Amino acid sequence: MLAAIWSALLGWQTVEHIRFSKEMHHNLILLAHKESSTCAKLMRSRRFSGGGVISKERLEGALNALVDTNELRAVELLNNSDEVMASAGDPIVLPPRNEFEGGVYWGGDTAILKYPIDLGTNMASELVIPREEYRSMASNNLAAATNNAAESSLASTNRSSWRVDLRQRPYWMKEEDYKALLNNKSAHTFVLVMSAQQVLRAESDDLWMRLVIGLLGTVAAAGFTIAWRSLIHTSELQLRLVRASEQNLHLKDLSLAAAGLAHETRNPLNIIRGLAQIIAKRDDIPPEISAKSREIINETDRVTAQLNEFINYSRPREVRRAATDLGAVASEVARALNCDIEEKKIQLEVLVESVVIEADEQLLRQALFNLALNAIQAVPAGGVIRIRASRRSNEEAFIEISDNGPGVPPEHRGEIFKPYFTTHPEGTGLGLSVVQQIVLAHGWEIQCLPNESGGALFRISHVKLKIKE
């Protein structure tokens, strides 16, 4: 529908421009017709009194006064043979007759129009003859006459009031001369050259106006199309958002149910572990049963650890911000991991400035503990782990945990924070996911970056400093 309206608008503007052009051409033709009527009146007013002879000199003088370069540029009077009898203005180069359409030829910024002369009398009686040429012709013919009347008439040719009517053949003129005179000297056609500059200018202005209207219509159609598509896209997004909200609610309920199931599963696992410990400590049982009991204890410990990680991951993070000494928290994490560090014979360096940040101390301790434990599991025996923290500006600080272990491959750096993704055979895949939860709950940002000295580098940035009041 929009395409049909747009096409109709462009078609309407095209039709209106064509109609306007035709109207302007018609107005120019009407103006030319008025000019031809004016020229005809001039011819009537410039006749010799009492006859049909028109003085060429007087007529051209009047036509020159009529020619105006703004509208009428040139005028010519033609006989039956299209020979010029009288002219005014610039010379006219007539195109071939077959190029005239309805008596009009449009060329460049001009229009050439041809009109038959209509003076209300016989067209052949209107002769355009220079005065001296006519008097010479009459004198020569009268000199050849033999009667006395001709001699008296010849004497009267020098009088300014000499009258003759060429609508009838003069007695002193032969029939063939009279016909030749009518054919060669009679004015038959007006040729007018009209300026078409105003028409072209009006057509150009109208065309530009139509183009602007078409352009505005195109922009409006395009804007409406984009708005319509945006509305449809927004409606689809809203529908998808409602479905996602319903699915999120379902997943939330499922997560709570899974967390409750995991919590309830730990109790029978503790009972199984306790019974296995009792069996393993008895002295009257065979060695095979004692070994099987220790395997049961190890497996229950592994499953219990996974359940604890899952419960910890599914628990909502409620951040209770307070002024927290970052150096003190890092030192506590190092002391808590002292046994693992001594067992693996690795070195843990704590390079933390004494800065006070806004954080939940318990959640921050858990995040640093998980990152440090992940590094301890990654580095080989004798490796080095560094916990470094410092100010970045007067408002922010950063925390880095780095090691010289095998590091994280580039293709895994964007996936290690996903749940249950791990590169360690004994890992649960939830430790770094919990760290990311805690970091995002504080409004911080965590990244896994390449370490220049080898190994892995985890950086927590945008940590807000506690501003002293």
CORNOR-V627722 format. One record per residue. RES is the residue in three letters. PSI is psi in whole degrees, 0 to 359 (* if undefined). Layout:
res: <RES	RES>
psi: <PSI	PSI>
//
This chain:
res: <MET	LEU	ALA	ALA	ILE	TRP	SER	ALA	LEU	LEU	GLY	TRP	GLN	THR	VAL	GLU	HIS	ILE	ARG	PHE	SER	LYS	GLU	MET	HIS	HIS	ASN	LEU	ILE	LEU	LEU	ALA	HIS	LYS	GLU	SER	SER	THR	CYS	ALA	LYS	LEU	MET	ARG	SER	ARG	ARG	PHE	SER	GLY	GLY	GLY	VAL	ILE	SER	LYS	GLU	ARG	LEU	GLU	GLY	ALA	LEU	ASN	ALA	LEU	VAL	ASP	THR	ASN	GLU	LEU	ARG	ALA	VAL	GLU	LEU	LEU	ASN	ASN	SER	ASP	GLU	VAL	MET	ALA	SER	ALA	GLY	ASP	PRO	ILE	VAL	LEU	PRO	PRO	ARG	ASN	GLU	PHE	GLU	GLY	GLY	VAL	TYR	TRP	GLY	GLY	ASP	THR	ALA	ILE	LEU	LYS	TYR	PRO	ILE	ASP	LEU	GLY	THR	ASN	MET	ALA	SER	GLU	LEU	VAL	ILE	PRO	ARG	GLU	GLU	TYR	ARG	SER	MET	ALA	SER	ASN	ASN	LEU	ALA	ALA	ALA	THR	ASN	ASN	ALA	ALA	GLU	SER	SER	LEU	ALA	SER	THR	ASN	ARG	SER	SER	TRP	ARG	VAL	ASP	LEU	ARG	GLN	ARG	PRO	TYR	TRP	MET	LYS	GLU	GLU	ASP	TYR	LYS	ALA	LEU	LEU	ASN	ASN	LYS	SER	ALA	HIS	THR	PHE	VAL	LEU	VAL	MET	SER	ALA	GLN	GLN	VAL	LEU	ARG	ALA	GLU	SER	ASP	ASP	LEU	TRP	MET	ARG	LEU	VAL	ILE	GLY	LEU	LEU	GLY	THR	VAL	ALA	ALA	ALA	GLY	PHE	THR	ILE	ALA	TRP	ARG	SER	LEU	ILE	HIS	THR	SER	GLU	LEU	GLN	LEU	ARG	LEU	VAL	ARG	ALA	SER	GLU	GLN	ASN	LEU	HIS	LEU	LYS	ASP	LEU	SER	LEU	ALA	ALA	ALA	GLY	LEU	ALA	HIS	GLU	THR	ARG	ASN	PRO	LEU	ASN	ILE	ILE	ARG	GLY	LEU	ALA	GLN	ILE	ILE	ALA	LYS	ARG	ASP	ASP	ILE	PRO	PRO	GLU	ILE	SER	ALA	LYS	SER	ARG	GLU	ILE	ILE	ASN	GLU	THR	ASP	ARG	VAL	THR	ALA	GLN	LEU	ASN	GLU	PHE	ILE	ASN	TYR	SER	ARG	PRO	ARG	GLU	VAL	ARG	ARG	ALA	ALA	THR	ASP	LEU	GLY	ALA	VAL	ALA	SER	GLU	VAL	ALA	ARG	ALA	LEU	ASN	CYS	ASP	ILE	GLU	GLU	LYS	LYS	ILE	GLN	LEU	GLU	VAL	LEU	VAL	GLU	SER	VAL	VAL	ILE	GLU	ALA	ASP	GLU	GLN	LEU	LEU	ARG	GLN	ALA	LEU	PHE	ASN	LEU	ALA	LEU	ASN	ALA	ILE	GLN	ALA	VAL	PRO	ALA	GLY	GLY	VAL	ILE	ARG	ILE	ARG	ALA	SER	ARG	ARG	SER	ASN	GLU	GLU	ALA	PHE	ILE	GLU	ILE	SER	ASP	ASN	GLY	PRO	GLY	VAL	PRO	PRO	GLU	HIS	ARG	GLY	GLU	ILE	PHE	LYS	PRO	TYR	PHE	THR	THR	HIS	PRO	GLU	GLY	THR	GLY	LEU	GLY	LEU	SER	VAL	VAL	GLN	GLN	ILE	VAL	LEU	ALA	HIS	GLY	TRP	GLU	ILE	GLN	CYS	LEU	PRO	ASN	GLU	SER	GLY	GLY	ALA	LEU	PHE	ARG	ILE	SER	HIS	VAL	LYS	LEU	LYS	ILE	LYS	GLU>
psi: <319	320	323	319	318	317	320	321	313	320	320	316	324	314	319	323	319	317	319	319	316	321	319	321	320	321	323	322	319	319	319	324	321	321	321	323	320	319	323	320	322	321	319	323	344	12	152	137	131	359	178	13	133	131	123	319	314	321	316	326	318	321	324	325	335	330	129	125	342	327	295	116	326	153	139	144	126	151	191	335	14	30	145	124	324	151	161	143	200	151	143	130	106	133	170	152	328	350	355	126	108	30	13	137	120	118	116	233	21	163	127	124	143	128	135	144	130	101	8	6	185	126	325	345	350	99	131	100	130	143	312	324	320	316	324	319	316	320	319	320	322	331	332	351	155	353	164	327	324	321	317	324	324	322	333	355	338	354	141	340	16	133	143	141	112	8	346	148	127	149	335	358	136	157	315	327	323	315	319	322	315	324	323	333	352	136	123	324	139	136	118	136	111	142	128	15	318	322	314	321	318	320	319	316	318	321	317	321	318	321	320	317	316	320	316	321	320	316	318	317	317	317	319	322	314	317	320	316	322	320	316	316	319	320	318	319	320	320	316	326	320	317	319	324	319	318	323	320	320	317	325	315	320	322	318	321	319	320	319	320	318	322	319	335	334	328	307	329	322	323	315	318	318	318	320	324	321	317	319	334	350	144	344	16	150	158	328	319	322	320	318	323	318	325	320	319	316	317	320	324	319	315	322	321	320	319	320	319	318	315	319	321	323	351	133	141	108	109	127	95	142	167	121	130	111	322	319	320	317	322	320	320	319	319	323	332	13	321	316	325	316	324	322	356	51	169	128	118	129	107	75	126	157	88	148	124	168	111	165	112	319	316	322	319	320	319	314	324	315	320	317	319	322	321	320	320	335	323	152	177	136	9	176	134	136	133	115	139	143	168	142	327	189	351	341	158	173	157	134	136	115	158	170	32	199	343	183	125	147	326	348	355	334	357	348	342	0	147	139	17	123	152	1	134	329	3	156	341	13	349	309	331	321	320	315	321	313	317	313	326	331	350	18	189	136	139	147	113	157	137	127	325	7	154	198	154	118	127	128	119	173	34	121	131	150	115	127	133	*>
//
